[in-house]
Amino acid sequence: MTGLTIAAARTSDQVDADLASALAAIVGADNVLTEFEARRAYAHDRLPFANFRERAGKLAGVVPRLVVRPGSAAEVQAVVKLARAGRVELIPFGNGSGVLGGTIPLHREVMVDLRRLDRIVALNPHDAMVTVEAGMNGAVFEQALNAEGFTTGHFPQSIEISTVGGWAACRGGGQASSRYGKIEDMVIGLKAVLPDGTPLEIRPVARRSVGPSVRDLLVGGEGAFGIITELTLRLWRLPEAERGVVVALPSLEAAWEAARRIMQAELRPTVVRIYDARESADRTEGLDQFKTKPILAILVFSGSEPMLGAEQRAALDIIASVGGEVAPDGPFHHWKENRYVAYSQKWQAAGYYNDTVEVTGNWSAIPGMYAAMSAAVHAIYPQIHFGAHWSHVYPEGACQYMTIRLPPMDEAEALPLHAKLWEALQSLALEQGGSIAHHHGVGLFRNPWIKAELGAGHAVLQAIKDALDPDNLMNPGKLGLRPATGAVDVRHG
Ligand SMILES: Cc1cc2nc3c(=O)[nH]c(=O)nc-3n(C[C@H](O)[C@H](O)[C@H](O)COP(=O)(O)OP(=O)(O)OC[C@H]3O[C@@H](n4cnc5c(N)ncnc54)[C@H](O)[C@@H]3O)c2cc1C
């Protein structure tokens, strides 16, 4: 039953005392949360729709039955075995920074909060690898590596509010993806607990040719195929130097063309960010270059000096050939200082309906995709705030990251508009041959489109899920997979 008010959930709440004491026998009583308010904090992640609901005193899903906080892989395994024996549904929880509802309980799930698994297990500079427990905070992890002179190169905007396990489970991407790759390029090995309690180890080895990648059931598995307890990631030395360059370009077409040619020339800038006219204008006020060349791009180059300089020169030659010119570096410093700020919170708190949607398109599709999406959202609500940037680029194409914002209005008017906006953006991504998701994952909010995205591949995923988790206990109803019987349907409340 969706649309339940928080007050009604509180009144009808009952704690499962037997289950709580069985879990306490594994993790200690302090690590089983039974109080209503403590559990309610886990009823949402950063899914904007859940936020809109809570603003109106309602839940998107339900309040979890209990929260358990294991402190070791052995405890995770014992919790999973207990849950399997008692047919208890579980949701692995990193830090709840997901924006698609991946950790929202929909039935009677117990949350498995992994944040006590927070240690670096081994640093192996010789083989360029680091092994870390899955619940370690991303920023704490990166700072610890920096102190030793290393980095993983994974810098999601949410680094301060997410865990390493969450990065892998959502198949995420960081701001430096054009140099260091996305999380799937970084995970060399992992340890996990499968839905029946079996421990799984993908040994960290440079490469293997031994059938399909079992690792990728977990990397991108969003907690539906098991709980990741440990990861081994690729390690890099901190770059000797880093240089940010701000560029003014005459048009979006010129900017896309430059990014395409830079990537196809095998250059590896650390960061490439192209902003549409709306987002450029917000960041370039008072800068003369942008009066005639209104499109902003920020590039960052890093590494050892001779390589960095050569890469920068080659990239700037390409930019000059499409009519771009170097501009003052204020927008680079502004981006750098604010790169981990979560802007959505500010808009939600002021009553706006702010959301972001990231999709992937190939270079040949990007111009049509952007034009069609911009036209579609304006047709749905002419006064909408719509802005886009392209912040992950590849030889083949790019991620188009869009912000959509409706002004404060009644929830009954806003939610149908919000649903139409999502429908338009996701359907157009598919129509243009792109992907519905670049790095935020699927959670529950992308359930309506995942079958169209994956085709027969989705039935393959469901068959694997059924084989590994016949009682459908591990994060049911996410990734468009079969929900638990009687579960809440979040989109139709
Ligand atoms: C302001 C903001 C900016 C963001 N920027 C980025 C960005 O730049 N790049 C990016 O990739 N994402 C971004 N995100 C999305 C989000 O932060 C990422 O998806 C992040 O990886 C989620 O990590 P988490 O630890 O918070 O996971 P959670 O939100 O707790 O969980 C997400 C999903 O992963 C599963 N899960 C979590 N931990 C495990 C585990 N150990 N084993 C198995 N399953 C697990 C959960 O069950 C759930 O399905 C952003 C979010 C916000 C709010």
The ligand as an SDF file (V2000), in Angstrom:
LIG
                    3D

 53 58  0  0  0  0  0  0  0  0999 V2000
   24.3970   14.7250   -4.8040 C   0  0  0  0  0  0  0  0  0  0  0  0
   24.6520   13.3720   -5.4050 C   0  0  0  0  0  0  0  0  0  0  0  0
   25.6180   13.2460   -6.3740 C   0  0  0  0  0  0  0  0  0  0  0  0
   25.8770   12.0000   -6.9500 C   0  0  0  0  0  0  0  0  0  0  0  0
   26.8930   11.8990   -7.8420 N   0  0  0  0  0  0  0  0  0  0  0  0
   27.2320   10.6960   -8.3560 C   0  0  0  0  0  0  0  0  0  0  0  0
   28.3450   10.5660   -9.2460 C   0  0  0  0  0  0  0  0  0  0  0  0
   29.0240   11.5320   -9.5720 O   0  0  0  0  0  0  0  0  0  0  0  0
   28.6190    9.3310   -9.7090 N   0  0  0  0  0  0  0  0  0  0  0  0
   27.9150    8.2190   -9.3520 C   0  0  0  0  0  0  0  0  0  0  0  0
   28.2320    7.1300   -9.7990 O   0  0  0  0  0  0  0  0  0  0  0  0
   26.8470    8.3300   -8.5220 N   0  0  0  0  0  0  0  0  0  0  0  0
   26.4930    9.5160   -8.0060 C   0  0  0  0  0  0  0  0  0  0  0  0
   25.4300    9.6260   -7.1380 N   0  0  0  0  0  0  0  0  0  0  0  0
   24.6230    8.4430   -6.8270 C   0  0  0  0  0  0  0  0  0  0  0  0
   25.1050    7.6430   -5.5840 C   0  0  0  0  0  0  0  0  0  0  0  0
   25.8380    8.4350   -4.7170 O   0  0  0  0  0  0  0  0  0  0  0  0
   25.9090    6.4600   -6.0210 C   0  0  0  0  0  0  0  0  0  0  0  0
   25.0730    5.5440   -6.6880 O   0  0  0  0  0  0  0  0  0  0  0  0
   26.6430    5.7210   -4.8890 C   0  0  0  0  0  0  0  0  0  0  0  0
   27.5190    4.7990   -5.4910 O   0  0  0  0  0  0  0  0  0  0  0  0
   25.7480    5.0000   -3.9130 C   0  0  0  0  0  0  0  0  0  0  0  0
   26.5460    4.6020   -2.8170 O   0  0  0  0  0  0  0  0  0  0  0  0
   25.9440    4.3290   -1.3650 P   0  0  0  0  0  0  0  0  0  0  0  0
   27.0510    3.7260   -0.5770 O   0  0  0  0  0  0  0  0  0  0  0  0
   25.3160    5.5400   -0.8050 O   0  0  0  0  0  0  0  0  0  0  0  0
   24.8590    3.2200   -1.7140 O   0  0  0  0  0  0  0  0  0  0  0  0
   23.3330    3.1090   -1.2680 P   0  0  0  0  0  0  0  0  0  0  0  0
   22.5770    4.2730   -1.7440 O   0  0  0  0  0  0  0  0  0  0  0  0
   23.2660    2.7690    0.1650 O   0  0  0  0  0  0  0  0  0  0  0  0
   22.9080    1.8220   -2.1080 O   0  0  0  0  0  0  0  0  0  0  0  0
   22.7490    1.8970   -3.4880 C   0  0  0  0  0  0  0  0  0  0  0  0
   22.4400    0.4890   -4.0380 C   0  0  0  0  0  0  0  0  0  0  0  0
   23.5590   -0.3590   -3.8670 O   0  0  0  0  0  0  0  0  0  0  0  0
   23.2480   -1.4540   -3.0200 C   0  0  0  0  0  0  0  0  0  0  0  0
   24.4170   -1.6460   -2.1510 N   0  0  0  0  0  0  0  0  0  0  0  0
   25.0400   -0.7230   -1.3890 C   0  0  0  0  0  0  0  0  0  0  0  0
   26.1040   -1.2670   -0.7960 N   0  0  0  0  0  0  0  0  0  0  0  0
   26.1600   -2.5610   -1.2000 C   0  0  0  0  0  0  0  0  0  0  0  0
   27.0240   -3.6500   -0.9300 C   0  0  0  0  0  0  0  0  0  0  0  0
   28.0940   -3.5250   -0.1320 N   0  0  0  0  0  0  0  0  0  0  0  0
   26.7530   -4.8490   -1.5060 N   0  0  0  0  0  0  0  0  0  0  0  0
   25.6970   -4.9990   -2.3370 C   0  0  0  0  0  0  0  0  0  0  0  0
   24.8470   -4.0030   -2.6230 N   0  0  0  0  0  0  0  0  0  0  0  0
   25.0770   -2.8050   -2.0580 C   0  0  0  0  0  0  0  0  0  0  0  0
   21.9840   -1.0650   -2.2940 C   0  0  0  0  0  0  0  0  0  0  0  0
   21.2150   -2.1960   -1.9400 O   0  0  0  0  0  0  0  0  0  0  0  0
   21.2920   -0.2050   -3.3250 C   0  0  0  0  0  0  0  0  0  0  0  0
   20.6040   -1.0070   -4.2440 O   0  0  0  0  0  0  0  0  0  0  0  0
   25.1290   10.8600   -6.5510 C   0  0  0  0  0  0  0  0  0  0  0  0
   24.1510   11.0030   -5.5720 C   0  0  0  0  0  0  0  0  0  0  0  0
   23.9080   12.2380   -4.9870 C   0  0  0  0  0  0  0  0  0  0  0  0
   22.8740   12.3510   -3.9160 C   0  0  0  0  0  0  0  0  0  0  0  0
  1  2  1  0
  2  3  1  0
  2 52  2  0
  3  4  2  0
  4  5  1  0
  4 50  1  0
  5  6  2  0
  6  7  1  0
  6 13  1  0
  7  8  2  0
  7  9  1  0
  9 10  1  0
 10 11  2  0
 10 12  1  0
 12 13  2  0
 13 14  1  0
 14 15  1  0
 14 50  1  0
 15 16  1  0
 16 17  1  0
 16 18  1  0
 18 19  1  0
 18 20  1  0
 20 21  1  0
 20 22  1  0
 22 23  1  0
 23 24  1  0
 24 25  2  0
 24 26  1  0
 24 27  1  0
 27 28  1  0
 28 29  2  0
 28 30  1  0
 28 31  1  0
 31 32  1  0
 32 33  1  0
 33 34  1  0
 33 48  1  0
 34 35  1  0
 35 36  1  0
 35 46  1  0
 36 37  1  0
 36 45  1  0
 37 38  2  0
 38 39  1  0
 39 40  1  0
 39 45  2  0
 40 41  1  0
 40 42  2  0
 42 43  1  0
 43 44  2  0
 44 45  1  0
 46 47  1  0
 46 48  1  0
 48 49  1  0
 50 51  2  0
 51 52  1  0
 52 53  1  0
M  END
$$$$
